[in-house]
Amino acid sequence: MSRYARQEILPQMGRERQERLRKSHILVVGAGGLGCPALQYLVGAGVGRITLVDPDKVERGNLHRQPLFTEGDIGRLKVEAARSRLADLNPDVEVTAIAAVLDPTLAAALMSRVELALDCADSFAVTYTLSDSCKALAKPLVSASALGLSGYAGGFCGPAPSVRALFPGLPKTSATCATAGVLGPLVGTLGAMEAQMAIAILAGIEPSPLGQLVSIDMETFGFRSFRFDKAQEPAEIPFPFIGRQELLATDILVELRPIQEAPRSLRADAVRLSVDDFPGCSTRLPHGPRVVLCCRSGLRAWRAAEALRPTWAGPIALIAAGEDQGR
């Protein structure tokens, strides 16, 4: 027990709560700037089982903020490289690696087996997909996001409101870490905070971080925290994300990526439009019970859905196709 002695002597932990961690099984989505520190601290703390999901390979541009990886890992799947490094850190923790894009179908299957999810993907679609799945199953979600020199981490779902209750609409900017940049210490801080929140939830430490959000500004070194446990859930999910497997033959599939970006759409009969074609494009769509809007990250699809809603009475769903079909 010497491995965990320093945390077991804490009055908030003790051996009983340490045993809760050992018996826990969690889902971590993303092995990047947020996921690397979160994984290191969760494995170090003795969380029993981790299912890790990430589709990407290690690139040289990752190394400044993803300290699980080295030059020798470039070109390897992140989940495989991370599993090897984490086994060296603590061989008693079982890490299952899944190299895949998380979509609603996969999220539902994985969430049924775990107690808690960590959103470390920093992806608009993944955040809402995990939130919807966790809310449906009444399981807690710890989520973080970073951009530039600021970001946040919070505890959602379970007994707390979902991400949609706090963030019902689009982010204010469509920028990403790839376009706006990010510093390693920021995502390291947020990833460590996610790990701390997850440990508190799993071990039953009070007060719970569920229903609390912490924001960080590394330009001013300011930290702010507030509770949102009274936030109201939306009456319905306006534009749910669906997986490719959930496409129906009767769906009208709208491909929002130009052909040079995605030469092959998800279906041969997809209607190709751009976000600029909305609103006013409902007359150009064939008749059908549901419109499904597809783009890479989900942002363009959501914007198109908001513009389409006033003139389209039927249901609208979104697909975030990910990197494998083009950027």
Helices and strands as residue ranges (DSSP letters): G 2-4, H 5-8, H 14-22, E 25-29, H 35-45, E 49-53, G 60-62, G 71-73, H 78-89, E 94-98, H 104-111, E 116-119, H 124-137, E 140-147, E 150-157, H 163-166, H 177-180, H 184-203, E 212-217, E 222-227, G 244-246, E 252-255, E 271-272, G 275-277, G 282-284, E 291-295, H 299-308, G 309-311, E 316-320, G 323-325
